[in-house]
């Protein structure tokens, strides 16, 4: 124990503390402790320094990247000569380099595994890049006629893609499982996908919706509401349309919208949650109708966002005294979009925008709008509003529909209201022309009285409009019931059904003859 006597003074207390700590131990243990202290090189001799450990062991760094875009594969599993390494969350890992070849292997979910032999350590510690090739599935979504379906969502486990204008999609980092294709207003399609296939084509069928419009008053009347449910159950009807905001600007249910409540637009007429619950229980498709730009309460509350009158300097009104919001003022968009989002979140399947156009009746020459009303402005404004609506509603799962004047599907222009089927068909899910024979003037298409020819008028309008749909929107017309009986309404329905289309019946009195509703498409 000679080296103990040479210990520096500063080190002596450590030895003493060890001795004190061992007094309470059995003698054999205490002797063992003292012996190990004497025999081992645990203490420095005065004047000696710490031995130089030598240079650090070189490290081989590896970064795993995706062939798709060169980005790090952060969930990669990396091994060196078969030994798993702890990746640092950035797709990188390192191992000690002993001047011998190392086999590096990497794999990740949705990628083909890859390996590389490293025979020499890169200079400057530059990491070796190991590129993984993602598993990719491509394909197309079409209609039964082979036309591309744009805007469909294709999903496979956690990977999703949206079809483009040509109906194609591309899923990157695919893993085996259930592939599902969805687009609002279309029937979904699913199938199991195995890694042996790199291309999958899907054919979607549109939902064939046959609907009745129910007034808010009738939806809130238990006896009448029960009759509508019974009527649907005993017929081909599989959907009902109920207003969220009507032509007067009234919101007929207990809406949460701060705007609707602040301008006094709310007049509760039905329990929306009960109505939606009843419809779900009956397996009915739920549509809500929102009158968009005609809105007297909103115009009174926010005249700066309303259409102006150059003659009076105040808010412009129709010949019936109804005020309009300015479609070219984006501030006027927020309220109907707010109502639409709330309705979708409540559980409606489809949001149908009515009066989604420029004003048409009244002193149009006195109409003042922020951006004017040239044909280009009119069409682009309506397209942009509906594009914004779809951007908000599609992620929530709701279809977006636009009610349009029937004349616009037969006329080459927009009829002064900004509605053209070519442009609209690319930004909505459903186009609903209001094909009411009573609205056609005498002599239309050679008919002395078009109202006498329900089948011919409806069929002719649909034949004019269907070829003009440049996008993937479904055409589903509103059909007339006023002045007609079961035979005439049935003829209208048959005209739509024979073209593989659904339909909606409009009745201002909300009266339907069950005999009208039994013609299956």
SVG drawing of the C-alpha trace seen along z (x, -y; Angstrom):
<svg xmlns="http://www.w3.org/2000/svg" viewBox="-104 -59 109 71">
<polyline fill="none" stroke="black" stroke-width="0.4" points="0.0,0.0 3.0,-2.2 1.0,-4.4 -1.4,-5.5 1.4,-7.2 2.2,-9.2 -1.4,-10.4 -1.8,-14.2 -3.5,-15.9 -6.5,-16.8 -7.2,-13.1 -6.8,-11.9 -10.3,-12.8 -11.8,-10.4 -9.9,-7.4 -11.1,-8.5 -14.7,-8.7 -14.5,-5.2 -13.1,-4.0 -15.9,-5.6 -18.5,-4.2 -17.2,-0.7 -17.0,-0.6 -20.5,0.7 -19.9,3.5 -18.8,7.0 -15.1,7.4 -14.8,9.6 -16.5,7.0 -14.4,4.2 -11.2,6.0 -12.3,6.7 -12.9,3.0 -9.6,2.0 -7.8,4.7 -9.4,3.6 -8.5,-0.1 -4.9,0.9 -4.6,3.2 -6.5,1.3 -5.3,-1.7 -8.3,-3.8 -6.3,-6.7 -3.9,-9.0 -0.3,-9.2 0.7,-12.8 2.1,-14.5 0.6,-12.0 -2.0,-13.0 -5.0,-11.2 -4.0,-8.8 -4.8,-10.0 -7.7,-7.8 -6.6,-8.2 -8.6,-9.4 -12.4,-8.8 -13.7,-5.9 -14.8,-7.1 -18.5,-7.0 -20.3,-6.0 -23.4,-8.2 -26.3,-7.2 -29.3,-9.2 -32.4,-7.5 -34.2,-9.6 -37.2,-9.1 -36.7,-8.7 -40.0,-10.5 -38.8,-14.0 -35.5,-13.5 -37.0,-14.2 -35.8,-12.2 -37.7,-9.1 -38.1,-9.8 -39.7,-6.5 -37.0,-4.4 -35.6,-1.3 -31.8,-1.1 -29.4,1.7 -25.6,2.1 -24.4,5.6 -27.8,6.9 -27.7,4.9 -30.5,2.4 -29.4,-1.2 -31.3,-3.9 -32.5,-6.3 -32.7,-9.9 -36.1,-10.8 -34.7,-12.5 -34.0,-9.4 -30.4,-9.2 -28.3,-6.8 -24.6,-6.1 -22.4,-3.2 -18.7,-2.9 -16.3,-2.3 -13.6,0.2 -12.1,0.0 -14.1,2.9 -17.0,3.2 -20.5,2.6 -23.8,3.6 -26.4,1.0 -30.1,1.9 -33.1,-0.4 -36.8,0.2 -40.0,-1.9 -43.7,-1.4 -44.8,-2.0 -41.3,-1.7 -39.3,1.1 -36.4,2.1 -32.9,1.2 -29.3,2.0 -25.8,0.7 -22.3,2.0 -20.0,-0.7 -16.3,0.2 -14.7,-3.1 -15.6,-5.8 -16.6,-9.0 -14.2,-11.9 -15.3,-14.7 -18.0,-12.7 -20.4,-13.2 -23.4,-10.8 -24.0,-8.0 -27.5,-8.5 -29.6,-5.4 -32.6,-5.9 -35.8,-4.1 -38.3,-3.7 -41.9,-4.2 -44.6,-1.8 -46.9,-3.6 -50.5,-2.9 -51.9,-4.8 -55.2,-4.6 -58.3,-6.4 -61.8,-7.0 -64.5,-7.1 -68.2,-7.1 -69.9,-4.0 -69.6,-5.8 -65.8,-6.1 -65.8,-9.9 -63.3,-11.0 -64.5,-11.8 -62.7,-14.8 -62.4,-15.6 -62.8,-12.0 -60.9,-11.1 -58.9,-7.8 -57.7,-6.4 -55.7,-3.4 -55.0,-3.1 -53.4,-6.5 -52.6,-7.6 -55.0,-9.7 -55.1,-11.4 -57.6,-13.4 -58.4,-12.8 -57.5,-15.5 -59.5,-16.8 -58.5,-13.6 -59.8,-11.4 -56.3,-10.0 -54.8,-9.6 -51.4,-8.6 -51.0,-7.1 -47.5,-7.2 -46.3,-4.9 -49.1,-2.4 -49.6,0.5 -51.9,3.5 -55.4,2.9 -58.9,1.6 -58.9,-1.0 -61.9,-3.3 -63.0,-6.0 -65.5,-8.7 -67.0,-11.8 -69.9,-13.6 -73.2,-12.8 -71.7,-9.6 -71.9,-6.1 -68.6,-5.0 -66.6,-2.1 -64.1,0.1 -61.9,3.1 -59.0,4.8 -55.6,3.9 -52.6,6.2 -49.0,5.1 -48.9,7.3 -51.0,4.6 -49.7,1.2 -52.8,-0.1 -56.4,-0.2 -59.3,-1.7 -62.6,-2.5 -66.0,-3.1 -68.4,-5.3 -72.1,-5.6 -74.0,-8.8 -76.4,-8.7 -79.9,-8.7 -81.8,-11.1 -85.6,-11.4 -86.6,-14.2 -89.6,-16.2 -89.3,-19.7 -90.7,-20.0 -91.5,-23.5 -90.1,-24.5 -93.7,-24.8 -94.5,-21.3 -91.2,-19.9 -92.2,-21.4 -95.7,-19.9 -95.5,-16.4 -98.5,-15.0 -97.5,-16.4 -93.9,-15.5 -94.9,-11.9 -96.9,-11.9 -93.9,-12.9 -91.8,-10.2 -94.6,-7.7 -94.9,-9.0 -91.2,-8.5 -91.3,-5.0 -94.1,-3.9 -92.6,-5.3 -89.5,-5.9 -88.6,-9.0 -85.3,-8.7 -84.5,-12.3 -86.1,-15.4 -85.2,-19.1 -85.6,-21.5 -84.7,-25.2 -81.9,-26.6 -82.6,-30.2 -85.6,-31.1 -86.4,-33.9 -87.4,-36.2 -84.0,-35.7 -85.6,-33.8 -83.6,-31.1 -86.2,-28.6 -84.3,-26.7 -82.3,-27.5 -79.1,-28.3 -75.9,-29.1 -74.8,-31.6 -74.0,-34.9 -74.9,-36.8 -78.3,-35.3 -79.2,-35.9 -77.8,-39.5 -79.8,-40.6 -83.1,-39.1 -83.3,-36.5 -84.1,-33.5 -87.7,-32.3 -87.7,-28.7 -90.2,-26.5 -88.7,-23.0 -86.2,-21.1 -83.4,-20.5 -81.8,-17.8 -85.0,-15.8 -85.7,-16.2 -82.2,-15.0 -82.5,-12.1 -85.8,-11.0 -84.3,-11.2 -81.3,-9.2 -83.5,-6.6 -85.5,-6.3 -82.4,-6.1 -83.2,-9.3 -80.7,-11.6 -80.9,-15.1 -80.7,-18.2 -80.9,-21.7 -81.6,-24.7 -80.0,-28.1 -81.3,-31.2 -77.9,-32.8 -77.9,-36.5 -81.5,-37.6 -81.6,-38.5 -83.6,-41.5 -82.6,-41.2 -78.9,-41.0 -79.2,-44.0 -80.9,-46.1 -78.2,-45.2 -75.2,-45.6 -76.1,-48.0 -72.5,-48.5 -72.4,-44.8 -75.7,-45.0 -76.5,-45.8 -77.0,-49.5 -79.5,-51.6 -78.1,-54.4 -81.5,-56.2 -82.2,-56.2 -78.7,-55.9 -79.9,-53.2 -80.2,-49.4 -81.5,-48.0 -84.7,-45.9 -86.5,-43.6 -89.9,-44.5 -91.4,-42.7 -89.3,-44.8 -86.8,-42.1 -83.3,-43.4 -80.2,-41.6 -76.6,-41.3 -73.9,-42.3 -72.5,-39.0 -69.2,-40.7 -68.6,-41.8 -66.8,-38.9 -68.0,-40.2 -71.5,-39.2 -70.3,-35.6 -69.5,-34.9 -73.0,-34.7 -74.4,-32.1 -71.2,-30.1 -71.4,-30.3 -74.9,-28.9 -73.8,-26.2 -70.9,-25.0 -73.2,-24.8 -75.8,-22.9 -73.2,-20.4 -71.8,-19.9 -75.4,-19.3 -75.7,-16.3 -77.1,-17.4 -75.7,-15.4 -76.0,-18.2 -76.0,-21.9 -78.0,-23.4 -77.4,-27.0 -80.5,-28.7 -80.5,-32.3 -76.8,-31.8 -76.8,-34.3 -77.1,-38.0 -80.5,-39.7 -82.8,-39.3 -86.1,-41.0 -86.5,-44.6 -84.8,-47.9 -81.6,-46.2 -80.4,-49.4 -80.2,-51.0 -78.2,-48.1 -74.8,-49.1 -72.3,-46.4 -68.7,-46.8 -67.2,-45.0 -69.9,-45.8 -71.9,-43.2 -70.1,-42.5 -70.6,-38.9 -67.1,-38.0 -67.6,-39.4 -71.0,-37.6 -69.8,-34.2 -66.5,-34.4 -68.2,-35.7 -70.6,-32.8 -67.9,-30.2 -65.6,-31.7 -68.3,-31.7 -69.2,-28.1 -65.5,-27.1 -65.1,-28.7 -68.2,-26.9 -66.9,-23.5 -63.5,-24.2 -65.2,-24.6 -67.8,-21.9 -66.1,-19.0 -63.7,-18.3 -66.7,-18.1 -68.3,-15.4 -71.1,-17.5 -72.1,-17.7 -72.4,-21.2 -75.3,-21.9 -76.4,-24.9 -80.0,-25.7 -79.9,-27.3 -82.4,-28.8 -83.4,-26.1 -83.0,-28.6 -79.3,-28.7 -78.8,-25.0 -80.5,-25.8 -79.1,-29.2 -75.4,-29.8 -75.0,-32.8 -75.5,-33.3 -78.8,-35.1 -77.5,-38.0 -77.3,-36.1 -73.8,-34.5 -74.9,-30.9 -73.4,-28.7 -73.3,-24.8 -69.9,-24.5 -68.1,-26.4 -70.4,-25.4 -70.1,-21.7 -66.4,-21.8 -66.9,-23.5 -70.1,-21.8 -71.2,-18.3 -74.8,-18.7 -76.4,-21.1 -80.2,-21.4 -81.9,-23.3 -85.4,-24.4 -87.3,-22.9 -90.9,-24.3 -92.9,-24.2 -95.0,-27.1 -91.9,-29.3 -91.4,-28.8 -93.0,-31.3 -95.5,-30.4 -93.9,-29.1 -90.8,-27.6 -89.4,-24.9 -92.5,-25.1 -95.0,-24.4 -98.0,-26.7 -98.3,-26.2 -95.2,-24.5 -97.1,-23.7 -99.1,-21.1 -95.9,-19.2 -94.3,-18.3 -92.3,-15.3 -91.1,-17.0 -90.1,-20.3 -88.2,-18.5 -86.6,-16.0 -85.6,-18.7 -84.0,-20.8 -82.0,-17.9 -80.8,-16.9 -79.7,-20.5 -77.9,-20.6 -76.2,-17.2 -73.7,-17.6 -72.6,-20.9 -71.4,-19.5 -67.6,-19.8 -66.9,-18.8 -68.0,-15.9 -71.2,-17.5 -74.4,-15.4 -77.5,-16.9 -80.6,-16.5 -83.6,-18.7 -86.3,-20.4 -89.6,-19.4 -93.0,-21.2 -96.1,-20.1 -98.3,-23.2 -101.1,-22.9 -100.3,-19.2 -101.8,-16.0 -100.3,-12.6 -100.1,-11.9 -98.2,-15.0 -95.8,-14.8 -95.2,-11.2 -94.3,-12.2 -91.7,-14.7 -90.3,-12.1 -90.1,-9.5 -88.2,-12.1 -85.5,-12.4 -85.5,-8.7 -85.1,-7.6 -81.9,-9.6 -80.6,-7.9 -81.2,-11.0 -82.7,-11.7 -85.3,-14.5 -86.8,-16.8 -90.4,-17.9 -91.3,-21.5 -94.7,-22.4 -95.3,-25.8 -98.3,-24.4 -96.2,-21.4 -98.9,-19.0 -97.9,-15.8 -100.0,-13.0 -98.5,-9.6 -99.5,-8.3 -96.8,-10.7 -94.0,-9.1 -94.1,-5.5 -92.2,-5.6 -88.8,-4.0 -85.8,-5.1"/>
</svg>
